[in-house]
Amino acid sequence: MGLGRYLLRRLALSALVVLGVTFLVFVAAQVVPSDPAALYAGPRPTAAQIEKARAELHLDAPLPERFASFAVAMASGDFGVSYKSRRPIAQDLRAYLPATLELAAVSTLLALIIGIPAGAMSAARRGSWFDRAGGFGAIAAVAMPTFFLAMLLQAIFAQSLGLLPLSGRLSREIAISAPLETVTGFTLIDAVLAGRFDVLRDAAAHLILPALTLAAYPAGIAMRLTRSAMIEILGRRHILAVRALGLSPARILFGHALPNAICPALTILGLSFAYALTGAVLVEIIFAWPGLGRYVSEAVLSKDFPVIAAATFVVTLCYVAMNLVLDLVQALLDPRVALQ
């Protein structure tokens, strides 16, 4: 199978995934024990107001027609309005989604920076104290509940040592007295574009604790997977050959062995990003991070279905796009992937 056919196949599978998620979200809306028309009509609605809302929402139409309209609306980005706030959902997503994507991207990068080198060095020093300590740390990172780790980091670095902010995305002084002009919605990027390096430092400080919390689980997974792959690669003949040539251990480990374990690392990247997107809800609540997680959690409590559907659809698109890019990169780095 050539690269072009492989890419077309992955695109078709990605489209099926998005369509399947859209269908499941629509089905879930039909079985939830609530009346969307009553929610849309507002508090204490009359029967006439509920019927009017039902007509506006086209809830009397047949299910196939409603699903077709729902799928077309999702595909076109017309997510409608929130039942609770009556604001356009697309406007809210533009405000909240960049914060979650920024947190997810930084936590994924931290997971790779911590997990992959640690796994490679653990494999090179198999059986040593470093290997045992790394294994214990990986198990602890995977097993520790997210909320407990978040509160532990807050207690140590924010409350006891006072090194990092406790919560929020920016300090109150900056947000009130010298607010940052929003261009992309990503605070780090906007601060660089505006030349506001004071805001860049403040935003990075606020980002460290929630990003470390989200990075802990995928970093532990990355370390164990990289260690297993590296142990197998370090026993291959070409590694023994370069050792016989007298190359330094660091060059053998990172220059010859680690590049052969890059495919598992790319898999970890996709899983880490997906975990950060879906696991951000609890972390954003604990750290008062103004992202999609808090927005969706409030929508769930108020049974605001259009918000839940739109957020699920957008997160699915982000995850599918990330996996599509990773599949293409894997095929470019290892042509055997496209030939299978």
N, C-alpha and C positions, 0 to 999 in steps of 0.2 A: 504494500500500500504506500503510495507516494505521499509527500508532505501535504500537497493540495487536497487529496482525497481524505487524508487524516483530519485536516482542519475542517473540511465540510462535514465530516462525520461528527466531530466534536461540536460544531455549531448546531447541527440537527439535534443532538442529544441535549445540549444546553437549552434549546428552545422547548423541548419536551419537558424538561425539568421546570422551567418557568411556567409553562402551561399547566403542568400537574399541580404546582403549588397554588396557582390562581384558582384552579378547580377546588382544591381542598379548602382554601380560605372561604370560597363561596359556600361550600357545603357546610362548613362550620357555622357560618352565619345563619343558616336555615335551622340548625338544631339547637342553637343557643336559646334558652327559655327567656326571651325578652322580645318586646315589640318595638322595632326600629321607628315606626311612625309615632308611637307615644314618646319615645326619647327625643325625636326630632321636634315634636310639637312643643316641648318645654315642660316646665314643672306644672303639675295639676292641670293637664289639658282637658278640654271638653271633648265629647264624642265628635262634634263637628270639626274641631281642630285636628283630631286624630285622623279622621277621614280625609281632610284636606292634605295633611302631611303624607298619608298613604298614596294619594293621587300624585303628589309632587315627586315622590320617590319611586313611582311606578311599581309599587309592591303588589298591585293587583294583576300584573302581567304574568303570563305563563313562565314557569321556571327556566325552560331553555332560552326564551327571549331575554329574561333577566340576566342569565349567565352570559349571553352574548354581549349584552350592553355593558355588563360589568367587566368582561375581558377586554372589550374595545376601549373602555374608559381607562383601565389600568395601562394598556399598551400606549395610549396617547398621552398619558401623564395627567389626565383629568380625574383627580382623586376626589373631587367634590368638596364639601365643607364638613367641618366637624360638627357633630350633633351638640356638643357641649359648648364650644366657644363661638360657633357659627363663622369661624375664620376659614379661608381656603386652606386645605390640607397641604397643597403644594407649597404655599408660602411658609407654613410651619416647618415642613421638611427642609426647605432651603435654610432655615434658621438653625434647626437642631441637628441635621444629619452631618454637616462638616465637623462638629465637635466630636461625634462618635467615631467618624472615620479617622480623625486625627489621633484620637486615643487608641483605636484599633491598630493603626499603622505603627505608631511608636511602640506599643506593647509587643507587636509581632516582631519588629526590629530588635527589641531588647531580648525577646525569647531566642532569636537566632544568634545574636551576639553572645549571649550567655551559654545557651545550650549546646551549640555545635562545637565551638572550641573546647568546651569542657568535656564533651563526649569524646572528641578526638584525643585529647591529652589523657583521659581516663583509659582509653584503649591502648595507648602507647605505654602507659604505666600500669598495666593490668596486674591486679593483686597487691598494689602498693597502698599506702595510707591515703594517697590522693584518690585512688579508684574507689576505696571503701567510703571515704567521706563524700565523694561525688555521688555514689549510689545512694547513700543515706539522704543527701540533700535532694536528689531527684524524687525519691519516694515521698519525702516530706512535702515537697512542692506539689506533687500530684494529689496527695491524700488530704492536705490541709483545706478546709472549707474556705471559700473565697471571702465570706463576710468576716471570718475570724482573722484571716491574714490582713484584711483591710484595716480592721480595728487595731491589730497588733502593730502594724506599721504606723498608724496614726498615733498610738500611744507612745511609741519609741521616738520617732523622728519629728513629730509635730508637737506633742505635749511635753514629753520629758526633755528632749534635747533642743527643741525649738529650731531645728535646722530647716524644716520644710513647712509649707502652709498646710493647714488642716484640711481645707476643702475649697471648692470653687475653681474657677478657670483663670481668673485674674484677681489681683488685689482690689479692694474696694476703693482705695485712693486713686488707682489708675482708671478704674471703670467709671468713677464719678467726675474726678477733676480733669483727667486727660484721656478720654476714651479713644480707643483705636478705631480708625476708619475701616469698615468691613469691605473687603474686596472679594476675597475667595471664600471667606467663612472659616478658614484655617488660621488660627491665631498666630502660629509660628511663621507661616508664610506671609501673612498680612503685616506682621511686625518687621520682617526683613524688607518687604516692598516699601514700607513707609519709613524705613531707617530708624525705627524705634527700638533700639537695642535694650533699653530699659524694660520695655514691654516684653521683648524676647526672653530676657532673663527671668522675668516674673512668670511668664507663661510656662517656661520650661520647668521652673521650680514647682508650680502647681500641677504639672503633668507627671512628675516623677512617681509619686506614691500610687495614684490609680493605675499608671502604666505598669509599674512593678507588680501590682496585685494581679492584673490581667495576664502578665507575662509569666507568672510563676508556674502555672500548670503546663502550658506548651513548652516552656524551657525544660522542665523535667522530662517530658516526652521526647523532646529533641535530643537531650543528652543521652537517654537510653537507646534511642534508635540509631543515633550517630555512633555510639560506642559499639553496638552490635555490628553495624556495617563496617566500621573501621577494623575491628578484630578480624573479620573475614578478609578484608582487603590487605591488611598488613601481612598476611600469610601467603600472598600470591607470589609467583615467581619473579615478576618484574620488580617488586619491592625488595626481594632478596638480592636481585641483581644490582639495584642502585645502592643497596647497603654495601655490597662487595666493592663498589667503585669508591667508597669512602665518603659519600655525601653526608652532610651533617644531619642529625636526627630531626631537627626542625624543618629542614628542606625536604626530607623524605616524608615527614608527616603531613605538612601543609602544602608542599609542592607536588607530590606524586600520589599520596594515598587519599587525601581529603577530596581532591577533584573527582575521583572515582566514586565517591559517596555523595555526589551532589544531587542525584535524583531523589534519594530519601529526604535530603534537606529541603528540596523544593516541595515535596509532599507535606513536610512539616510546616512550610510557609503557608500553604493553603489552609491546613487544619488550624493553625494558630490564628489566622485572620478570621476564619469562621467562628472560632471560639471567642475571639475578642468582640466580634459584632453581636453575637447572641448572648454572651455573658456579661455585656456591659450594663445590663439593666440594674443589677444589684450594686455593682461598683459605682455607677453614676448616682444612685440614691445615697449611698454611704458618703461619697465624697462631694455631694451636691454639685455634680458635674452637669452642666446644662446641655445634655445631649439627647439622642433619640430614646435612650433607655427610660429616662424619667418621663418623657413625653408619652411613650407607649404604656408605661405602667399606670399613669393617670387615666389613659384611655381605657385600659382594661377595667379599672375600678369603676369607671362611669359607663361601661358597656358601649363605648363610642366606636362602633364597628368600622365605619369608614377609615378612621385613623389607624386601627389595627390592621385592616386589609392593606392600606397604602404602605405602612411601614414594613409589613411582611413582604410585600411585593418588591419594594426598593432594596431591602436587605438581601433578598433572593437574587436580584439582579447584580448586586455588588459581589456576592459570593460566586455566582456563576461566571461573571466576568473575570474575577481573580483566578478561578480554576482554569478557565479557557486560556488565559495568558500563560499560566504555569504549564499547561499541557503543551502549548506551542514551544515554550522555552525548552522543556524536556525533550521534545522531538528534535529541536535544533541541536541541542547538546549531545543527544544520543539518538542517532537515526534508527536504531533498532526499535525504539518506541513506536515510530510511525510505520514500520514494516510489519509489526505484529498484527 
